[in-house]
Amino acid sequence: MSNRLALEDSPYLQQHKDNPLNWYPWCDEAFEKARTEHKAIFISIGYSSCHWCHVMEHEVFENSEIAKFVNQHFICIKVDREERPDIDKHYQELHTLLNRRSGGWPLSIFCTPQNKPFYAATYIPPYNRERMMGFSELTAIIAEKVAANDEKLFQNADEITTFLQPKKEPVQATALNEKIILQFTLQAQHNYDTDNGGFSKSPKFPHVSTLRTLMDIDRIASNDEIKTTLTHTLDSMVLGGMYDHIDGGFCRYSTDDVWLVPHFEKMTYDNALLCGLYAEAGILYSNDSYLRIARESADFMLRFMMEDNLFYSASDADSDGEEGKYFVYSYTEIIAALEKCAIADPHKAARMIGASAEGNFEGHCIIRFTSHERPEWFEALCLELRHLRQSRTYPFIDRKVITAWNAMMIKALLILGRHTPSYRTQAIACLSRLTETMVIEEQLKHSALIHKTPKIDAFLEDYAYLCTALIEAYQSTLEETYLIQAQRFANKALELYYEEGKWYFSRGAFTTIAELDDGTYPSAMAVMIDVLLSLGILVDPKYRHFAYKSLEFVSIKLMKTPIYYPTLTEQTIRYLKEQRLIKGSSKDLLQLCGTFLYPFVLLKNDETLNELTVCGENACFTATKDGSKLDELIASTL
């Protein structure tokens, strides 16, 4: 028999509708029932492609013995963190407060009947295991203490609730200066893995925003060491494993130091950010292999993750109950496929793609190259291996549409469209569909299941990323309507989430502060500053003032450890070094396809001009009719 989640749109909540646990969605009814029946509250937060969420569901939430006790003594609430990032952020802060380390998913929260939290954890096993308390034992203790009105438990909950309330703190600031460039570079080099690329040991994430900021620094003043760090990492990440050479696209992260064994889920935001990064690096460094990776990643998203010009949020790591089963091959399968391609020595060829009889992942083979050049025969082999996958169960796809993540992917397609115009055409179609779907009666929305009406109002990240996509669309087409829309949404974000330099992520059920650091993707606050700086030179200097006040608000943290805040660092450098604006007729400007050497250049249509004019924040410097001279002219004004 289904529980109350059967009526929800969220694919993640739907995954739990047949659990014996009597789940509620986040709703007033659940909290009122907890109060009136004096029951503790258990809140579980996760998302549909989360491997450990599946593990905890199977071990704990599908356990009828555990469910019988928990249903009697608790009110249980399920939250999709992609659908409600404000709730997730609030309780992730709680986890950090209580455990002095960051949380993750699944996130497990226990609260008093009055909804005051007192305990936070991530994955909890069903029963006591080694040094981990089991869910069964933990719920028994909590139920007993709540029933007995344990004074210490309720007192702790009151104190924790007080700590979680937003506080008005005096703002301390320091001067923003160009020392941040050297500081960021030194800190990045300190973290850099000289053997395998990247900036950490396992688990290894791509750190796109760190790479983007390094690329900007290299563009400002060419630096061989920075370029090596950047290109070595870009090369290493796509050898195979984290990058899928068969279908295209990137998995979430690598579980090892060498980018071989990934966590096999594929997220829209990862593929959007990496597609855009490889496209820009490919154009900047005239690197065809980077452009190929960008195209393959875009094509993966268009083939597997898009419907009706809207992008789904994620695909799972598991299929048929096994992690990575869809993605890996037996050695026998690879040899047979090579023989079909008439490869003279299939065993030698297998070694070239990382395959062996013993395998490189639990007895199976992940496709991985030993060098950065693909053999000529790989395209034919890829068709065979792709055909093999077609007979397998594809991992579950969460068909939720999230405004911010769609906007990221649209921007990536627009960047790739500078080199291959067909992607620009696709991006414009996606942008049109996104805005007509997610703007209802002038209100931007956050998410909805594909073809369903969105119900949740947008958060700061939705405004920020949509604005960057609209500004990129203006840069790609010079159609004024995109700039007008970007300004309108930016004004609304300022109205809703800005307060004297401070930014909020949400101000609805929970008031949450916008993060400064780039977590799973760049900070919404940092992206909003990017928007304001762009509008400051394209539309009105007043936006630059808001950008400065925002940077000043976080200046002490930023100047001390910029490596923690790569996108904020990038925007600080942009503010300090100043932007350049190329004005001219749309006909002349649209011929300037590609990337300028200087990273902070925007285009502005002005049909009254018959030359390309190079301008700064407050004045214009020089003009030319020869677009090939612009890099040189921009450099002369810096």
For each residue, the residues with C-beta under 8 A, 3 or more apart:
1: 18
2: 5 6 17 18
3: 6 16 17 18 19 21 22 23
4: 7 8 22 23 24 25
5: 2 8 13 14 16 17 23 25 78
6: 2 3 14 17
7: 4 25
8: 4 5 13 14 17 25
9: 13 14 448 449 452
10: 13 14 48 80 83 400 449
11: 14 15 48 80 396 398 399 400 449
12: 15 16 46 47 48 53 78 80 82 83 398
13: 5 8 9 10 16 17 23 25 78 80
14: 5 6 8 9 10 11 17
15: 11 12 48 57
16: 3 5 12 13 19 21 23 57 61 78
17: 2 3 5 6 8 13 14 23
18: 1 2 3
19: 3 16 23 57 61 62 67
20: 61 62 63 64 67 68 71
21: 3 16 61 66 67 70 71 76
22: 3 4 67 71 76
23: 3 4 5 13 16 17 19 76 77 78
24: 4 27 29 30 33 75 76 77 78
25: 4 5 7 8 13 30 77 78 79
26: 30 77 79 84 87
27: 24 30 31
28: 31 32
29: 24 32 33
30: 24 25 26 27 33 34 41 75 77
31: 27 28 34 35 41 75 115
32: 28 29 35 36
33: 24 29 30 36 37 39 75
34: 30 31 37 38 39 40 41 75 111 113 115
35: 31 32 38 113 114
36: 32 33
37: 33 34 75 113
38: 34 35 113 146 147
39: 33 34 73 74 75 113 146
40: 34 73 74 75 110 111 112 113 142 143 146
41: 30 31 34 74 75 76 77 110 111 112 113 115
42: 70 74 75 76 77 108 109 110 111 139
43: 76 77 79 91 107 108 109 110 111
44: 56 61 76 77 78 79 106 107 108 109
45: 79 80 81 87 88 91 105 106 107 109
46: 12 50 53 56 79 80 81 105 106 107
47: 12 50 53 80 81 82 105 314 398
48: 10 11 12 15 53 80 82 313 314 316 396 398 400
49: 265 266 267 314 315 316 317 395 396 398
50: 46 47 53 54 105 106 265
51: 54 55 263 265 317 318 323
52: 55 56 104 105 106 122 123
53: 12 46 47 48 50 56 57 105 106
54: 50 51 57 58 318
55: 51 52 58 59 123
56: 44 46 52 53 59 60 61 106 108 123 124
57: 15 16 19 53 54 60 61 62
58: 54 55 61 62
59: 55 56 62 63 125 126
60: 56 57 63 66 124 125 126 135
61: 16 19 20 21 44 56 57 58 66 67
62: 19 20 57 58 59
63: 20 59 60 66 67 126
64: 20 67 68
65: 68 69 136
66: 21 60 61 63 69 70 126 135 136 139
67: 19 20 21 22 61 63 64 70 71
68: 20 64 65 71 72
69: 65 66 72 73 136 139 140 143
70: 21 42 66 67 73 74 76 139
71: 20 21 22 67 68 74 76
72: 68 69
73: 39 40 69 70 139 143 146 147
74: 39 40 41 42 70 71 139 142 143
75: 24 30 31 33 34 37 39 40 41 42
76: 21 22 23 24 41 42 43 44 70 71
77: 23 24 25 26 30 41 42 43 44
78: 5 12 13 16 23 24 25 44
79: 25 26 43 44 45 46 83 84 87 88
80: 10 11 12 13 45 46 47 48 83 84 400
81: 45 46 47 84 85 87 88 105 107
82: 12 47 48 85 313 314 398 400 402 447
83: 10 12 79 80 400 446 447 456
84: 26 79 80 81 87 88 456
85: 81 82 88 89 446 459 461 505 506
86: 89 90 459 505 506 508 509 510 512
87: 26 45 79 81 84 90 91 509 510
88: 45 79 81 84 85 91 92 107
89: 85 86 92 93 505 506 510 512 515
90: 86 87 93 94 164 510 512
91: 43 45 87 88 94 95 103 107 109 117 120
92: 88 89 95 96 102 103 107
93: 89 90 96 97 164 512
94: 90 91 97 98 109 117 120 160 164
95: 91 92 98 99 102 103 107 109 120 121 122
96: 92 93 99 100 101 102 103
97: 93 94 100 160 163 164
98: 94 95 119 120 160
99: 95 96 103 120 121
100: 96 97
101: 96
102: 92 95 96
103: 91 92 95 96 99 107 120 122
104: 52 107 122
105: 45 46 47 50 52 53 81 122
106: 44 45 46 50 52 53 56 122 123
107: 43 44 45 46 81 88 91 92 95 103 104 120 121 122
108: 42 43 44 56 120 121 122 123 124
109: 42 43 44 45 91 94 95 117 119 120
110: 40 41 42 43 117 118 119 120 138 142
111: 34 40 41 42 43 114 115 116 117 118 157
112: 40 41 115 116 118 146 153 154 157
113: 34 35 37 38 39 40 41 146
114: 35 111 157
115: 31 34 41 111 112
116: 111 112 154 157 158 160 161
117: 91 94 109 110 111 120 157 160 161 164
118: 110 111 112 153 156 157 160
119: 98 109 110 138 142
120: 91 94 95 98 99 103 107 108 109 110 117
121: 95 99 107 108 124
122: 52 95 103 104 105 106 107 108
123: 52 55 56 106 108
124: 56 60 108 121 132 133 134 135 138
125: 59 60 128 129 132 134 135
126: 59 60 63 66 134 135 136
127: 134 135 136 137
128: 125 132 133 134 137
129: 125 132 134
130:
131:
132: 124 125 128 129
133: 124 128 137 138
134: 124 125 126 127 128 129 137 138
135: 60 66 124 125 126 127 138 139
136: 65 66 69 126 127 139 140
137: 127 128 133 134 140 141
138: 110 119 124 133 134 135 141 142
139: 42 66 69 70 73 74 135 136 142 143
140: 69 136 137 143 144
141: 137 138 144 145
142: 40 74 110 119 138 139 145 146 153
143: 40 69 73 74 139 140 146 147
144: 140 141 147 148
145: 141 142 148 150 153
146: 38 39 40 73 112 113 142 143 149 150 153
147: 38 73 143 144
148: 144 145
149: 146 154
150: 145 146 153 154
151: 154 155
152: 155 156
153: 112 118 142 145 146 150 156 157
154: 112 116 149 150 151 157 158
155: 151 152 158 159
156: 118 152 153 159 160
157: 111 112 114 116 117 118 153 154 160 161
158: 116 154 155 161 162
159: 155 156 162 163
160: 94 97 98 116 117 118 156 157 163 164
161: 116 117 157 158 164 165
162: 158 159 165
163: 97 159 160
164: 90 93 94 97 117 160 161
165: 161 162
166: 511 513
167:
168:
169:
170:
171: 500 501 502 552 553
172: 556
173: 552 553 555 556
174: 555 556 559
175: 555 559
176: 180 551 552 555 558 559 572 575 576
177: 180 559 576
178: 181 182 573 576 577
179: 182 183 559
180: 176 177 183 184 558 559 562 569 572 573 576
181: 178 184 185 217 220 573
182: 178 179 185 186
183: 179 180 186 187 559 562
184: 180 181 187 188 213 217 562 563 566 569
185: 181 182 188 189 214 217 223 226
186: 182 183 189 190
187: 183 184 190 191 561 562 563
188: 184 185 191 192 199 210 214 229 563
189: 185 186 192 225 229
190: 186 187
191: 187 188 199 200 563
192: 188 189 197 198 199 229
193: 196 197 198 199 200 201 257
194:
195: 257
196: 193 204 236 257 258 259
197: 192 193 229 232 233 234 235 236 237 259
198: 192 193 204 205 206 207 233 236 237 259
199: 188 191 192 193 207 210 233
200: 191 193 203 204 205 207
201: 193 204 257
202: 254 255 256 257
203: 200 253 254 255 263
204: 196 198 200 201 242 253 254 255 256 257 259
205: 198 200 253 254
206: 198 211 237 242 250 253 270 273 274
207: 198 199 200 210 211 566
208: 211 212 273 274 277 521 522
209: 212 213 273 518 521 522 566 567 570
210: 188 199 207 213 214 518 563 566
211: 206 207 208 214 215 230 233 234 277
212: 208 209 215 216 277 566 567 570
213: 184 209 210 216 217 566 567 569 570 573
214: 185 188 210 211 217 218 226 229 230
215: 211 212 218 219 230 277 280 281 284 599
216: 212 213 219 220 570 573 574 599 600
217: 181 184 185 213 214 220 221 223 226 573
218: 214 215 221 222 223 226 227 230
219: 215 216 222 284 597 598 599
220: 181 216 217 573 577 598 599
221: 217 218
222: 218 219 227
223: 185 217 218 226 227
224: 227 228
225: 189 228 229
226: 185 214 217 218 223 229 230
227: 218 222 223 224 230 231
228: 224 225 231 232
229: 188 189 192 197 214 225 226 232 233
230: 211 214 215 218 226 227 233 234 281
231: 227 228 234 235 281 285 287
232: 197 228 229 235 236
233: 197 198 199 211 229 230 236 237
234: 197 211 230 231 237 238 277 278 281 290
235: 197 231 232 238 239 372
236: 196 197 198 232 233 239 258 259
237: 197 198 206 233 234 242 243 250 259 274
238: 234 235 243 289 293
239: 235 236 243 259 260 368 369 370 372
240: 243 245 259 260 353 354 366 367 368 369
241: 251 254 258 259 260 261 262 366 368
242: 204 206 237 250 251 253 254 259 260 262
243: 237 238 239 240 249 250 251 259 293
244: 247 248 249 250 251 266 300 327
245: 240 248 367 369 378 382
246: 327 367 382 385 386 389
247: 244 300 303 304 386 389
248: 244 245 296 297 299 300
249: 243 244 266 271 296 297 300 301 304
250: 206 237 242 243 244 266 270 271 274 297
251: 241 242 243 244 254 262 263 264 265 266 270 317
252: 262 263 264 265 266 267 270 317
253: 203 204 205 206 242 262 263
254: 202 203 204 205 241 242 251 257 258 259 260 261 262 263
255: 202 203 204 261 262 263
256: 202 204 259 260 261
257: 193 195 196 201 202 204 254
258: 196 236 241 254
259: 196 197 198 204 236 237 239 240 241 242 243 254 256 262
260: 239 240 241 242 254 256 354 360 361 366 368
261: 241 254 255 256 360 361 366
262: 241 242 251 252 253 254 255 259 324
263: 51 203 251 252 253 254 255 317
264: 251 252 316 317 318 323 324 326 327 395
265: 49 50 51 251 252 314 315 316 317 395
266: 49 244 249 250 251 252 270 271 300 305 314 315
267: 49 252 270 271 313 314 405 520
268: 271 272 301 305 311 312 313 314 402 405 406 408 409
269: 272 273 404 405 408 520 521
270: 206 250 251 252 266 267 273 274 521
271: 249 250 266 267 268 274 275 297 300 301 305 409 412
272: 268 269 275 276 301 405 408 409 411 412
273: 206 208 209 269 270 276 277 408 412 521 522
274: 206 208 237 250 270 271 277 278 297
275: 271 272 278 279 294 297 298 301 409 412 413 416
276: 272 273 279 280 294 408 411 412 415 416
277: 208 211 212 215 234 273 274 280 281
278: 234 274 275 281 282 290 291 293 294 297
279: 275 276 282 283 290 291 294 412 415 416 418 419
280: 215 276 277 283 284 415 595
281: 215 230 231 234 277 278 284 285 287 290
282: 278 279 285 286 287 288 289 290 291 292 293 294 419
283: 279 280 286 291 418 419 594 595
284: 215 219 280 281 595 597
285: 231 281 282 290
286: 282 283
287: 231 281 282 290 291
288: 282 291 292
289: 238 282 292 293 372
290: 234 278 279 281 282 285 287 293 294
291: 278 279 282 283 287 288 294 295 416 419 420
292: 282 288 289 295 296
293: 238 243 278 282 289 290 296 297
294: 275 276 278 279 282 290 291 297 298 412 416
295: 291 292 298 299 416 420 423
296: 248 249 292 293 299 300
297: 248 249 250 271 274 275 278 293 294 300 301
298: 275 294 295 301 302 412 413 416 423
299: 248 295 296 302 303
300: 244 247 248 249 266 271 296 297 303 304 305
301: 249 268 271 272 275 297 298 304 305 306 311 409
302: 298 299 305 306 426
303: 247 299 300 306
304: 247 249 300 301 315 394 397
305: 266 268 271 300 301 302 311 312 315 397
306: 301 302 303 309 310 311 312 430
307: 310 312 399 450
308: 433 450 451
309: 306 426 429 430 432 433 434
310: 306 307 401 406 430 433 434 437 450
311: 268 301 305 306 401 405 406 409 430
312: 268 305 306 307 315 397 398 399 400 401 450
313: 48 82 267 268 398 399 400 401 402 405 447
314: 47 48 49 82 265 266 267 268 397 398
315: 49 265 266 304 305 312 394 395 396 397 398
316: 48 49 264 265 319 395 396 397 398
317: 49 51 251 252 263 264 265 323 324 395
318: 51 54 264 321 322 323 324 325 395 396
319: 316 322 325 326 392 393 394 395 396
320: 325 393
321: 318
322: 318 319 325
323: 51 264 317 318
324: 262 264 317 318 327 328 361 364 366
325: 318 319 320 322 328 392 393
326: 264 319 389 392 393 394 395
327: 244 246 264 324 366 389
328: 324 325 361 364 365 366
329: 333 334 355 364 365 367 385 388
330: 333 334 359 364 365
331: 334 335 350 355 356 357 359 365
332: 335 336
333: 329 330 336 337 385 388
334: 329 330 331 337 338 350 353 355 365 385
335: 331 332 338 339 346 347 350
336: 332 333 339 340
337: 333 334 340 341 381 384 385 388
338: 334 335 341 343 346 349 350 381
339: 335 336 342 343 346
340: 336 337 384
341: 337 338 377 380 381 384
342: 339
343: 338 339 346 349 377 381
344:
345: 348 349
346: 335 338 339 343 349 350
347: 335 350 351
348: 345 351 352
349: 338 343 345 346 352 353 375 377 381
350: 331 334 335 338 346 347 353 355 356
351: 347 348 354 355 356 370
352: 348 349 369 370 375
353: 240 334 349 350 367 368 369 378 381
354: 240 260 351 360 365 366 367 368 369 370
355: 329 331 334 350 351 359 360 365 367
356: 331 350 351 359 360 365
357: 331
358: 363
359: 330 331 355 356 362 363 364 365
360: 260 261 354 355 356 364 365 366 368
361: 260 261 324 328 364 365 366
362: 359
363: 358 359
364: 324 328 329 330 359 360 361
365: 328 329 330 331 334 354 355 356 359 360 361
366: 240 241 260 261 324 327 328 354 360 361
367: 240 245 246 329 353 354 355 385
368: 239 240 241 260 353 354 360
369: 239 240 245 352 353 354 372 373 374
370: 239 351 352 354
371:
372: 235 239 289 369
373: 369
374: 369 378 379
375: 349 352 378
376: 379
377: 341 343 349 380 381
378: 245 353 374 375 381 382
379: 374 376 382 383
380: 341 377 383 384
381: 337 338 341 343 349 353 377 378 384 385
382: 245 246 378 379 385 386
383: 379 380 386 387
384: 337 340 341 380 381 387 388
385: 246 329 333 334 337 367 381 382 388 389
386: 246 247 382 383 389 390
387: 383 384 390 391
388: 329 333 337 384 385 391 392
389: 246 247 326 327 385 386 392
390: 386 387
391: 387 388
392: 319 325 326 388 389
393: 319 320 325 326
394: 304 315 319 326 397
395: 49 264 265 315 316 317 318 319 326
396: 11 48 49 315 316 318 319
397: 304 305 312 314 315 316 394
398: 11 12 47 48 49 82 312 313 314 315 316
399: 11 307 312 313 449 450
400: 10 11 48 80 82 83 312 313 447 448 449 450
401: 310 311 312 313 406 434 437 438 447 448 449 450 454
402: 82 268 313 405 406 446 447 462
403: 406 407 434 438 444 445 446 447 458 462 465 466
404: 269 407 408 446 459 461 462 464 465 466 524
405: 267 268 269 272 311 313 402 408 409 465
406: 268 310 311 401 402 403 409 410 430 434
407: 403 404 410 411 434 462 465 466 468 469
408: 268 269 272 273 276 404 405 411 412 465 469 521
409: 268 271 272 275 301 311 405 406 412 413 430
410: 406 407 413 414 427 430 431 434 469 472 473
411: 272 276 407 408 414 415 427 465 468 469 472
412: 271 272 273 275 276 279 294 298 408 409 415 416
413: 275 298 409 410 416 417 423 424 426 427 430
414: 410 411 417 418 423 424 427 469 472 473 475 476
415: 276 279 280 411 412 418 472
416: 275 276 279 291 294 295 298 412 413 419 420 423 424
417: 413 414 420 421 422 423 424 425 426 427 476
418: 279 283 414 415 424 476 593 594 595
419: 279 282 283 291 416 593 594
420: 291 295 416 417 423
421: 417 424 425
422: 417 425 426
423: 295 298 413 414 416 417 420 426 427
424: 413 414 416 417 418 421 427 428 476 477
425: 417 421 422 428 429
426: 302 309 413 417 422 423 429 430
427: 410 411 413 414 417 423 424 430 431 473 476
428: 424 425 431 432 473 476 477
429: 309 425 426 432 433
430: 306 309 310 311 406 409 410 413 426 427 433 434
431: 410 427 428 434 435 469 470 473 482
432: 309 428 429 435 436
433: 308 309 310 429 430 436 437
434: 309 310 401 403 406 407 410 430 431 437 438 466
435: 431 432 438 439 466 485
436: 432 433 439
437: 310 401 433 434 448 454
438: 401 403 434 435 444 445 446 448 454 458 462
439: 435 436 442 443 444 445
440: 443 445 453 454
441:
442: 439
443: 439 440 457 458
444: 403 438 439 457 458 462 463 466 489 492
445: 403 438 439 440 448 454 455 456 457 458 462
446: 83 85 402 403 404 438 454 456 457 458 459 462
447: 82 83 313 400 401 402 403 454 456
448: 9 400 401 437 438 445 452 453 454 455 456
449: 9 10 11 399 400 401 452
450: 307 308 310 312 399 400 401
451: 308
452: 9 448 449
453: 440 448
454: 401 437 438 440 445 446 447 448
455: 445 448
456: 83 84 445 446 447 448
457: 443 444 445 446 508
458: 403 438 443 444 445 446 462 463
459: 85 86 404 446 462 463 505 506 524
460: 463 464 493 496 497 503 504 505 506 514 524 525 528
461: 85 404 464 465 505 524 527
462: 402 403 404 407 438 444 445 446 458 459 465 466
463: 444 458 459 460 466 467 489 490 492 493 496 497 528
464: 404 460 461 467 468 493 524 525 527 528 530 531
465: 403 404 405 407 408 411 461 462 468 469 524 527
466: 403 404 407 434 435 444 462 463 469 470 489
467: 463 464 470 471 486 489 490 493 528 531
468: 407 411 464 465 471 472 527 530 531 534
469: 407 408 410 411 414 431 465 466 472 473
470: 431 466 467 473 474 482 483 485 486 489
471: 467 468 474 475 482 483 486 531 534 535 538
472: 410 411 414 415 468 469 475 476
473: 410 414 427 428 431 469 470 476 477 479 482
474: 470 471 477 478 479 480 482 483 486 538
475: 414 471 472 478 602 603
476: 414 417 418 424 427 428 472 473
477: 424 428 473 474 482 590
478: 474 475 586 589 590 603 605
479: 473 474 482
480: 474 483 484 605
481: 484 485
482: 431 470 471 473 474 477 479 485 486
483: 470 471 474 480 486 487 538 539
484: 480 481 487 488
485: 435 470 481 482 488 489
486: 467 470 471 474 482 483 489 490 531 534 535
487: 483 484 490 491 535 539
488: 484 485 491 492
489: 444 463 466 467 470 485 486 492 493
490: 463 467 486 487 493 494 528 531 532 535 543
491: 487 488 494 495
492: 444 463 488 489 495 496
493: 460 463 464 467 489 490 496 497 498 528 531
494: 490 491 497 498 546
495: 491 492 498
496: 460 463 492 493 504 507
497: 460 463 493 494 503 504 505 507 514 528
498: 493 494 495 502 503 504 546 550
499: 502 503 504
500: 171 549 553
501: 171 549 550 552 553
502: 171 498 499 513 553
503: 460 497 498 499 513 514 524 525 528 550
504: 460 496 497 498 499 507 511 512 513 514
505: 85 86 89 459 460 461 497 512 513 514 515 524
506: 85 86 89 459 460 509 510 511 512
507: 496 497 504 511
508: 86 457
509: 86 87 506
510: 86 87 89 90 506
511: 166 504 506 507
512: 86 89 90 93 504 505 506
513: 166 502 503 504 505
514: 460 497 503 504 505 523 524 525 528
515: 89 505 519 523 524 525
516: 523 525 526 554 557 558 564 565 568
517: 523 564 565
518: 209 210 521 522 523 526 565 566 567
519: 515 523
520: 267 269
521: 208 209 269 270 273 408 518
522: 208 209 273 518 526 527 566 567
523: 514 515 516 517 518 519 526 527 565 567 568
524: 404 459 460 461 464 465 503 505 514 515 527 528
525: 460 464 503 514 515 516 528 529 550 568
526: 516 518 522 523 529 530 565 567 568 570 571
527: 461 464 465 468 522 523 524 530 531 567
528: 460 463 464 467 490 493 497 503 514 524 525 531 532 550
529: 525 526 532 533 547 550 551 568 571
530: 464 468 526 527 533 534 567 570 571 574
531: 464 467 468 471 486 490 493 527 528 534 535 543
532: 490 528 529 535 536 543 544 546 547 550
533: 529 530 536 537 543 544 547 571 574 575 579
534: 468 471 486 530 531 537 538 602
535: 471 486 487 490 531 532 538 539 540 543
536: 532 533 539 540 541 542 543 544 545 547 617
537: 533 534 541 544 579 581 602 604 617
538: 471 474 483 534 535 581 602 604
539: 483 487 535 536 543
540: 535 536 543
541: 536 537 544 545 617 618
542: 536 545 546
543: 490 531 532 533 535 536 539 540 546 547
544: 532 533 536 537 541 547 548 575 617
545: 536 541 542 548 549
546: 494 498 532 542 543 549 550
547: 529 532 533 536 543 544 550 551 571 575
548: 544 545 551 552 575
549: 500 501 545 546 552 553
550: 498 501 503 525 528 529 532 546 547 553 554
551: 176 529 547 548 554 555 558 568 571 572 575
552: 171 173 176 501 548 549 555
553: 171 173 500 501 502 549 550
554: 516 550 551 557 558 565 568
555: 173 174 175 176 551 552 558 559
556: 172 173 174 559 560
557: 516 554 560 561 564 565
558: 176 180 516 551 554 555 561 562 565 568 569 572
559: 174 175 176 177 179 180 183 555 556 562
560: 556 557
561: 187 557 558 564 565
562: 180 183 184 187 558 559 565 566 568 569 572
563: 184 187 188 191 210 566 569
564: 516 517 557 561
565: 516 517 518 523 526 554 557 558 561 562 568 569
566: 184 207 209 210 212 213 518 522 562 563 569 570
567: 209 212 213 518 522 523 526 527 530 570 571
568: 516 523 525 526 529 551 554 558 562 565 571 572
569: 180 184 213 558 562 563 565 566 572 573
570: 209 212 213 216 526 530 566 567 573 574
571: 526 529 530 533 547 551 567 568 574 575
572: 176 180 551 558 562 568 569 575 576
573: 178 180 181 213 216 217 220 569 570 576 577
574: 216 530 533 570 571 577 578 579 599 600
575: 176 533 544 547 548 551 571 572 578
576: 176 177 178 180 572 573
577: 178 220 573 574 600 638
578: 574 575 600 616 617 638
579: 533 537 574 600 601 602 616 617
580: 598 600 601 602 614 615 616 634 637 638
581: 537 538 601 602 603 604 614 615 616
582: 589 592 601 602 603 604 612 613 614 615 630
583: 603 604 605 606 609 612 613 615 620
584: 588 589 603 605 606 609 611 612 613
585: 588 589 605 606 607 609 610
586: 478 589 590 605 607
587: 590 591
588: 584 585 591 592 612 627
589: 478 582 584 585 586 592 603 605 612
590: 477 478 586 587 593
591: 587 588 627
592: 582 588 589 603 612 627 630
593: 418 419 590
594: 283 418 419
595: 280 283 284 418
596: 599 601 630 631 634
597: 219 284 631 634 635
598: 219 220 580 601 631 634 635 638
599: 215 216 219 220 574 596
600: 216 574 577 578 579 580
601: 579 580 581 582 596 598 634
602: 475 534 537 538 579 580 581 582
603: 475 478 581 582 583 584 589 592
604: 537 538 581 582 583
605: 478 480 583 584 585 586 589
606: 583 584 585 609 613
607: 585 586
608:
609: 583 584 585 606 612 613 623
610: 585 625
611: 584 623 624 625
612: 582 583 584 588 589 592 609 623 624 625 627 630
613: 582 583 584 606 609 620 622 623
614: 580 581 582 620 621 622 623 624 630 633 634 637
615: 580 581 582 583 619 620 621
616: 578 579 580 581 619 620 621 637
617: 536 537 541 544 578 579
618: 541
619: 615 616
620: 583 613 614 615 616 623
621: 614 615 616 633 636 637
622: 613 614 633 636 637
623: 609 611 612 613 614 620
624: 611 612 614 627 629 630 633
625: 610 611 612
626: 629
627: 588 591 592 612 624 630
628:
629: 624 626 632 633
630: 582 592 596 612 614 624 627 633 634
631: 596 597 598 634 635
632: 629 635 636
633: 614 621 622 624 629 630 636 637
634: 580 596 597 598 601 614 630 631 637 638
635: 597 598 631 632 638
636: 621 622 632 633
637: 580 614 616 621 622 633 634
638: 577 578 580 598 634 635
